[in-house]
Amino acid sequence: MTSTERIFATPPSVKLGAVALIADGAARNFVLQLRAGRFHGFVVRQGADLFGYVDRCPHMGVPLAKELDDYLTPRGDLIACSWHSALFAIDTGLCVGGPCTGQRLTPWPVTVVDGTIVTA
């Protein structure tokens, strides 16, 4: 039996899909239903580099995107919270502007194995 409780981490080796699912300079939402509960995360792709984060703003604890996969600023250089305009560095998750400056997004470790994004 699976739980509907929200969880904030995933086990390693969960296959998310091909790297090609995420365009270079874009982000994609992933929702995983696990036995322990439902996980919400997103992955940002910058060239060969992938950065995964739990989809939860440290300011209010809400998901960052109001619209599916809409995690980046128009220039694509920062992660943006759609609710309160907090801005985060893509490579570190550090809030560099807005109501939670100095706080960080929770990392979600991901890697690539044979062209597939996998939780680490």
Secondary structure, 3 states (H helix, E strand, C coil): CCCCCEECCCCCCCEEEEHHHCCCCCEEEEEEEECCEEEEEEEEEECCEEEEEECCCCCCCCCCCCCCCCCECCCCCEEECCCCCCEEECCCCEEEECCCCCCECCECCEEEECCEEEEC
